[in-house]
Amino acid sequence: MMSSMGKTDAKYQSMFKKFDKDGSGFIDNADVKKLVHGAISDDKIEKIMGYADKSKDGKLDYNEFKSIMKKIEMAQKFLGSKGKK
């Protein structure tokens, strides 16, 4: 039986592969733009990528991706629970 941590990692790995269209092991702005098809502005993509890119090499590796996704999920949980009092 897979632990919840294992399920979470599997989820992030699956998501990462969807963004990493060329299979390079990295996600760059072009990969994100291809996946979101204009749903997010180029400016916002660059800001998110700049924030998440801790190594400042212009691309996200799996660990950088996982870190930003965890932060996004925490924010969504926090904001979603604020109105439920």
Secondary structure, 3 states (H helix, E strand, C coil): CCCHHHHHHHHHHHHHHHHCCCCCCCECHHHHHHHHCCCCCHHHHHHHHHHHCCCCCCCECHHHHHHHHHHHHHHHHHHHHHCCC
